[in-house]
Amino acid sequence: MTPLDATLDTPPLRHPQHSSRRAAVRAKEPLRCFLVEDNGVIRQNLVATLEEMLTVEVIGTAEDEPGALRWLQSAPQPCDLVIIDLFLKHGSGFGVLSKVHELMPQAHPVVLSNYATPDIRRRCLALGAERVFDKSAELEDLLDHCGALGARPR
């Protein structure tokens, strides 16, 4: 047997944190997510990533503050997670974030933004965000956070 043959019989190496995150989440009911993102391409890609890599069901989306608040006020089912972009077509994610605990008290609000500066992070946390993630650098951290939420009893 050549060294190449031996590697073909070896299962691929996986990052232990990521494989355990996904295994733990797949064993549970889907995490129900509401996504507030104004960019259609980012919204579609994020939905696909969440639903493919984790046991997440995106049960609603909005592209602006008024649409997000309408959905949260009249949601057909409660959600476990609200992912919010800050800069939207109309209104802002700050307005959505400030109302999440009132309109959907069991939901875990997180912010996913291109503008995750220290000042923005502090402001979001003061408004009730559990975590703030930078779109360009912390997507894996968001997935890890969602995986951890999905592994908790609900």
Secondary structure, DSSP 8 states (H G I E B T S, - for coil): --HHHHHHHS-----HHHHHHHHHHHTS--EEEEEE-S-HHHHHHHHHHHHHHSSEEEEEEESSHHHHHHHHHH-SS--SEEEE-SB-SSSBHHHHHHHHHHHSTT-EEEEEES---HHHHHHHHHTT-SEEEETTT-HHHHHHHHHHHHHS--
